[in-house]
């Protein structure tokens, strides 16, 4: 081995120089080990692996998509918050709704406007015998279409006609709703006090419902019905039903009659009375159906 200073053999150097050169050689051999162990963990005496051996953990594309939060408003003005995958699912649902709408409009073009508003088969025995085959076919087609969804644009008209609200409205004078709201204006009852208490809590933050105009419209519908049916009056929960009806039906009067037919004809009676007996009946029926059709859901 040659010294880098004189090129002489270490064995020919004096003893002190020989010892110094050997120390330098040991230092050179230890330099790679010293440089690789220069960084040590503050919590343990073990060596820290060099960066070349540490795996770099990058989140997957799916994980990154889940962390992206998106906010937007749906068709009825409610703010929806979710990740990118949620938005894609909603877009797919929206596309299906648009496809279903094209089916409805095609039937409007071929069968004529309001073809689905013809009398139903269940309106009377005399009517059953006078029904044309086309009317029966329309009823079958309508049933299939409704199960796949009614386009948002047609919902007010279809709901109002097929629910029985239009028929119930036709039994009273045209000015019934306006006369009712004027007659009860300014009157204070336990129902009106509870309604005023619940108005700000009905879908807070909604761009229309949570405004003075929206509160006033919702109040007129709820107060009007509380005077129409004193047995029900007002029950907490009706504010959300009436608010959604206002968003779908677009007009106060149509929303009022939809609320009337729901409480008086569609739902089990006494669903919104003081003891909520109708709700208990529906829950018991639902439990019996689960026991019969899906018993595994009731297993402990």
Secondary structure, 3 states (H helix, E strand, C coil): CECCCCCCEHHHCCHHHHHHHHHHHHHHHHHHHHHHCCCECCCCCCECCCHHHCCCCCCCHHHHHHCCCEEEECCCCCEEEECHHHHHHHHHHHHHHHHHHHHHHHHHHHHCCCHHHCCCHHHCHHHHHHCCHHHHHHHHHHHHHHHHCCCHHHHHHHHHHHCCHHHHHCCCCCCHHHHHHHHHCCCCCHHHHHHHHHHCCCCCCCCCCCCHHHHHHHHHHHHHHHHHCCCCCCCCCHHHHHHHHHHHHCCHHHHHHHHHHHHHHHCCCCCCCCCCHHHHHHHHHHHHHHHHHCHHHHCC
